[in-house]
């Protein structure tokens, strides 16, 4: 069996910087036409100059056929800063991190009542808001507790497109359906796993991410929405490369590395459910409809020939353990066909 | 400040075997007068001969001043096997593992309706039943789901003392109060930590055990019961040494190593809550009342002088990462005074 996917887009990607960027970015570019790139470097990407420089480093790492849609780390940017950002054609939106909830989010937002000016300007300019939606409560409740913030933002800024990033619960899906200006991304790991997979048998650091994987009924609800082509649910891998030494240790970093085979694994998931016809919308179509994206032309042909996930991805002095290291997955890429230099 | 504890007992201890036993057992014997030793070796300890041989190996590792109360792994033992076991003065009870729920439990019980004969004989002979009370459901629900089994056992065998081992939830505590023939043990880690500590920040394999640490309200309920001297709640460390290579890896074993400093850490916890007067009952008195234990005479003097937990316990070619490796805790042992050779 085969399926061709046109210009797959990863709506939530961590590429880090320096050697890790040079290792990770080409692995995303192998199967994706572009990705929305997160700004939580150290220090975070907060202005147009830093963003453009980061985009150049990404381009240098993976070439012109992969389009990085760039984001700024939301602080208290105003009209001037947003105009400067918007003059850059690859600028996409602002990412809101509540302070301290995930990797490199220490400089994030502490009080939501202090970012009203920025959000008002974003709404006026049509700049999307991407949100890491977790409270600082008990780890299994953080997303649910944050839903009140989403609700408040959706009501206060009806003209602002608010993306609930990497949602993990059935409750978030229900909220998504309540407000037209909410959209959402979901990762591969939250479609496949629950806390049982992370900590129900042996403890598996390769599956540890923020937000943590949740309950079986949450996973099932997310799967059902993705497989049935929910028009405001998009694939965002949240793929995050960490050095192996930060995963196999006593204080293991949050982040799951899936970018090199996420599309293949999704094809297997959609095929198994008899829903391959909805994969195009999930990995590209919905994002194009919602944001008017024009990704580089790239046709990726997927086939039900098993693919072996390497035990480790190495390069440039870095090594990253992927999700499912050493396992076989049922689908692989038979022919990624990069388009012409349509990259913005 | 100082407090003297008479003959502290660890009501739930894993010592493993061979080199690990030789490393771990003396560390328990430093502060405890005795311990109830778990039988989940590979193969499990299922008969009197294996139990006596294991007790001899424990004695060889830590000397005569530490009393190991021995348990058998519950299979389908009958009157003959239990009589043989009971002829050994250090025999304590049988441990029920539902098949596959924790380390080395593969040979455990699959169907509770098949062990009625064994339980009836135990009740008749006054042999306690110790239970790892988890279902095979979602990891956060396993203990709660198992409570129906506890309830059924408590009602079917009113003359059997049933110990709910290492309880982790407020719901288990409520059940404990419903039946006179239920008793319970609780670990140090379940008094101190929740899933937030295991997976809410970085992922911490050193805190990973079965049953997993639970919600804040569960921890609070357990603490309240222990600190207030609940007469049927006893300290059982569930301390379980795993080689370091099995904790810092991609498939991390369940088990937390606390035995060498559990008593000191408990002293800090009880002192902080102003409940030092209840520590004696929790770590010794309750067990003596419930089971009529006569532990070796040993007075341990604890004092509020900080103790540094080593990064690693090493010996005999093994190395074990303890809970809180490298951290300081507020209390230490100022004078462990082993009694005469009162060991049974």
Interface residues (C-beta under 8 A of the other chain):
Chain A: X138 X139 X140 X194 X195 X196 X198 X199 X200 X202 X203 X204 X205 X206 X208 X212 X215 X216 X247 X248 X249 X250 X251 X252 X253 X254 X321 X325
Chain B: X138 X139 X140 X194 X195 X196 X198 X199 X200 X202 X203 X204 X205 X206 X208 X212 X215 X216 X247 X248 X249 X250 X251 X252 X253 X254 X321 X325
